[in-house]
Amino acid sequence: MSKRTVFFVSDGTGITAETFGNAILAQFDMKTRHVRLPFTDTIDKAHQAVRKINHTGETEGKKPIVFTTLVNMDVLKVLQEHCQGMLLDMFGTFVNPLENELGIKSHHRVGRFSDVSKSKEYHDRIEAINFSLAHDDGQSNRDLESAEVILVGVSRSGKTPTSLYLAMQHGLKAANYPLIPEDFDRRQLPPALVPHRKKIFGLSIHPDRLAEIRAERRPNSRYASIENCRMEVSEAEAMMRRSGIRWLSTTTKSIEEIATTILQEIKPERLVY
């Protein structure tokens, strides 16, 4: 199957256009090449974008798909009149009908990050990211009472990316701790975590997948051996069951799915805005 080129054109960062566009494209079994054209906020830049889009169509012999979140109507008009791709104007599709239904005009503000530096939510998110970085992989026991969730699991089970995703996307102060052989020998959680049991959420993973991931980092090591991975996963899951800790397997789940499950269990109010 030949690739279809998809453009995401925005007068802001293009993140909204790409996120929405990817959600739509995921419904189709096809290969795509993505091109983001951010900060297309003048007529001149709009013409530059049109030239890139039209050239791609001529070269590939197929219409590019173009998702836009352009607020400036003069800039959008350039694409509407000259773009030879399939143009999908997301603001026009959703904002205009909402204006009619609500009886009020939208702000037509460029980009969702335009006033973000003044936002309390933004500063809370930065603080959460710094907290998660400082408490990654059991680096620090300080200020654990401020943690909103503490992830535990064997090494390479997905704790770090999940912690950072929770911090970046949801402003959640997330610490994470690896469960290591010493913990299994003692058959107890790391002592620093015991007072915070209610905040703990466990991540597990299938031993075969764990061995694959570890082999990329340390090939032919005991650390990556399937026997060791089976032992660690089995011991970790047994410890989580004994401690009454909620946990899930990350083997076939995306970071987004893992984070949403954790939020449902630990901080369900974060799913309501």
C-alpha positions in Angstrom: 0.0 0.0 0.0 1.5 3.4 -1.0 1.9 6.1 1.6 -0.4 9.1 1.7 1.1 12.4 2.9 -0.8 14.2 5.6 -0.2 17.9 6.4 -1.2 19.5 9.7 -1.4 23.3 9.2 -1.8 25.6 12.1 -1.2 29.2 13.1 0.0 27.8 16.5 2.1 24.8 17.4 0.0 22.3 15.3 -0.3 19.9 18.2 -4.1 20.2 18.3 -4.4 19.6 14.5 -2.0 16.6 14.7 -3.6 15.1 17.7 -7.1 15.3 16.3 -6.0 14.3 12.8 -4.2 11.2 14.2 -7.3 10.1 16.0 -9.2 10.3 12.7 -6.5 8.6 10.7 -6.2 5.7 13.2 -9.6 4.5 11.9 -8.0 3.7 8.5 -5.6 0.9 7.8 -3.0 2.8 5.7 0.5 4.2 5.8 0.9 7.9 6.2 3.7 10.4 6.1 3.2 13.3 8.4 4.3 16.9 7.8 3.5 19.5 10.5 3.5 23.2 9.3 3.2 25.2 12.5 3.0 29.0 12.9 1.4 29.5 9.6 0.1 32.9 10.7 0.5 35.2 7.7 -0.7 35.2 4.1 2.8 34.7 2.9 3.3 31.7 5.1 0.0 30.3 3.9 1.1 30.6 0.3 4.4 28.8 1.2 2.3 26.0 2.8 0.1 25.8 -0.3 3.2 25.4 -2.5 4.5 22.5 -0.3 1.2 20.8 -0.3 0.6 21.2 -4.0 4.1 20.1 -4.9 3.7 17.0 -2.8 0.5 16.1 -4.6 2.1 16.6 -8.0 5.1 14.5 -7.0 3.2 11.7 -5.5 0.2 11.7 -7.8 -2.2 11.7 -5.0 -4.0 14.5 -3.1 -2.4 15.1 0.3 -4.8 15.2 3.2 -4.7 18.5 5.0 -5.9 19.1 8.6 -6.1 22.7 9.6 -6.8 24.6 12.8 -6.3 28.1 11.3 -8.1 30.9 13.1 -7.1 33.8 10.9 -9.7 33.8 8.1 -7.5 35.5 5.6 -4.8 32.9 6.1 -7.4 30.1 5.9 -8.9 31.6 2.7 -5.5 31.1 0.9 -5.7 27.4 1.6 -9.4 27.2 0.7 -8.8 28.9 -2.7 -5.4 27.4 -3.7 -4.7 24.2 -1.9 -5.1 21.1 -4.1 -5.2 18.7 -1.2 -8.2 17.4 0.7 -8.7 20.2 3.1 -10.3 19.4 6.5 -10.9 22.6 8.5 -11.5 21.5 12.0 -12.4 24.9 13.5 -14.8 25.5 10.7 -16.4 22.1 11.2 -16.8 22.4 14.9 -16.5 26.1 16.0 -19.0 27.6 13.6 -21.8 25.2 14.5 -21.1 25.8 18.2 -21.3 29.6 17.7 -24.7 29.2 16.1 -25.9 26.8 18.8 -24.6 28.9 21.7 -25.5 32.2 20.2 -22.0 33.6 21.1 -18.8 34.2 19.1 -15.7 32.2 19.9 -12.5 34.0 20.9 -10.8 32.9 17.6 -7.6 32.7 19.6 -4.5 31.5 17.9 -3.2 28.3 19.6 -4.1 26.8 22.9 -0.8 27.8 24.4 -1.0 31.5 23.7 -1.6 32.6 27.4 -0.3 29.5 29.0 2.7 31.1 30.8 0.1 33.0 32.9 -1.9 29.9 33.8 -1.8 28.3 37.2 -2.4 24.9 35.6 0.7 25.4 33.5 2.9 26.2 36.5 1.4 23.2 38.3 2.3 21.0 35.4 5.9 22.3 35.3 6.2 21.6 39.1 4.8 18.1 38.6 7.3 17.4 35.8 10.2 18.5 38.0 8.9 16.4 40.9 8.6 13.3 38.7 12.1 13.8 37.3 13.5 14.1 40.9 11.6 11.0 42.0 12.4 8.8 39.0 13.6 5.3 39.6 13.7 5.7 43.4 16.3 8.5 43.2 14.8 10.3 46.2 12.7 9.6 49.2 12.2 13.3 50.0 8.8 14.8 50.1 7.0 11.6 49.1 4.0 12.9 51.0 3.5 15.4 48.2 3.4 12.6 45.6 -0.1 12.0 44.2 0.8 8.6 42.8 3.8 6.3 43.3 4.4 3.7 40.6 6.1 0.4 41.5 7.2 -2.5 39.3 10.3 -4.3 38.0 12.9 -2.5 36.0 11.7 -1.6 32.4 8.0 -2.2 33.1 7.0 1.3 31.9 7.2 3.3 35.2 9.3 6.3 33.9 7.3 7.1 30.7 4.1 6.7 32.6 5.2 9.0 35.4 6.3 11.7 32.9 3.1 11.3 30.9 1.0 11.8 34.1 3.0 14.9 34.9 3.1 16.4 31.5 -0.5 15.7 30.5 -2.3 15.8 33.8 -0.1 17.8 36.1 0.1 14.8 38.5 3.1 14.5 40.8 4.2 11.0 40.1 7.1 9.2 41.7 8.3 5.7 40.7 10.3 3.0 42.4 11.8 -0.2 41.0 11.2 -3.5 42.8 14.6 -5.2 43.1 15.9 -8.6 44.4 16.4 -7.2 47.9 12.7 -6.4 48.1 11.9 -9.9 47.0 14.2 -11.4 49.6 12.5 -9.4 52.3 9.1 -10.0 50.8 8.2 -6.5 51.5 7.8 -3.1 49.8 10.7 -0.7 50.0 10.4 0.8 53.6 10.1 4.4 52.3 6.9 3.5 50.5 5.0 1.7 53.3 3.5 4.9 54.8 2.2 5.8 51.3 0.5 2.5 50.4 -2.8 4.2 49.3 -0.9 6.2 46.7 0.9 3.2 45.2 -0.1 1.7 41.8 1.8 -1.3 40.4 2.9 -2.0 36.8 3.7 -5.4 35.6 4.6 -6.9 32.2 4.8 -10.3 30.5 8.2 -11.9 31.1 8.8 -12.5 27.4 8.3 -8.9 26.5 10.4 -7.8 29.5 13.3 -10.0 28.3 13.1 -8.4 24.8 13.2 -4.9 26.2 16.1 -5.6 28.6 18.0 -7.4 25.9 18.1 -4.2 23.9 19.9 -2.5 26.8 22.0 -5.3 28.1 22.1 -8.3 25.7 23.2 -11.7 26.9 23.0 -10.6 30.6 21.4 -12.3 33.6 19.3 -9.1 33.9 17.7 -9.8 30.5 17.5 -13.6 30.7 14.0 -15.0 30.5 14.5 -17.0 33.7 15.4 -13.9 35.6 12.5 -11.9 34.1 10.0 -14.7 35.0 11.3 -14.7 38.5 11.2 -11.0 39.0 7.7 -10.6 37.5 6.3 -13.4 39.5 7.8 -12.1 42.8 6.7 -8.5 42.0 3.1 -9.6 41.3 3.0 -11.7 44.4 4.2 -8.8 46.5 1.6 -6.5 45.0 -1.1 -9.0 45.8 0.1 -9.5 49.4 0.2 -5.7 49.9 -3.2 -5.1 48.4 -1.8 -2.8 45.7 -3.8 -2.2 42.5 -1.8 -3.1 39.4 -2.1 -3.8 35.7 0.0 -5.3 33.0 1.6 -2.9 30.5 2.4 -5.5 27.9 -0.2 -4.6 25.3 -1.3 -1.2 26.6 -0.3 2.3 25.4 1.0 4.9 27.8 -2.3 6.8 27.4 -4.3 3.7 28.4 -2.1 3.0 31.4 -2.3 6.6 32.6 -6.1 6.7 32.2 -6.5 3.5 34.2 -4.3 4.9 37.0 -6.3 8.1 37.1 -9.5 6.2 37.3 -8.2 4.3 40.3 -6.1 7.0 42.1 -7.4 10.4 41.0 -10.7 10.0 39.2 -11.4 13.8 39.7 -8.6 14.5 37.2 -10.7 13.0 34.4 -13.3 15.7 35.0 -12.5 19.3 33.8 
